[in-house]
């Protein structure tokens, strides 16, 4: 009889994984709150947890910093421009834009592991 090992989570659970899951879940929830739809809040949060945990497992701590800054700045711009009702949408949008900016910065820096391996010593 072949004995199978117990189930193991395929990705390491690190602080980056937890931060990513929380940050992306918050983004999905903010957009759902703005739309005033509980299914969108729960669906966006669940999708955010899965996506954020995946990105966190890849070790993207600088990416999370840019998303967090985008969330705060977007919320502040929304509050200043349109009042309290616009804050959740602008915070969610700001986090998405912050993510795009973070990815662009990472690409321009060329700090990916596979980029370093391609370079000559």
GIBELVEN-V803888 format. One line per field, one symbol per residue. ss: DSSP state (H for helix, E for strand, L for the rest). phi: phi as a letter, one per 30 degrees, with the letter a starting at -180 (. if undefined). burial: 1 if it has 24 or more other C-alpha atoms within 12 Angstrom, else 0. A space follows every 10 residues. Layout:
# GIBELVEN-V803888
ss: ???
phi: ???
burial: ???
This chain:
# GIBELVEN-V803888
ss: LLLLLLLLLL LLLLHHHHHH HHHHHHHHHH HHHHHLLHHH HHHHHHHHHH HHHHHHHLLL HHHHHHHHHH HHHHHHHHHH HHLHHHHHHH HHHHHHHHHH HHHHHHHHHL LLHHHHHHLL L
phi: .dcddddbdd cdccdddddd dddddddddd dddddhbddd eddddddddd ddddddddic dddddddddd dddddddddd dbjddceddd dddddddddd dddddddddi cddddddddd d
burial: 0000000000 0000011111 1111111111 1111000000 1001111111 1111111011 1111111111 1111110100 0000011111 1111111110 0110000000 0000000000 0
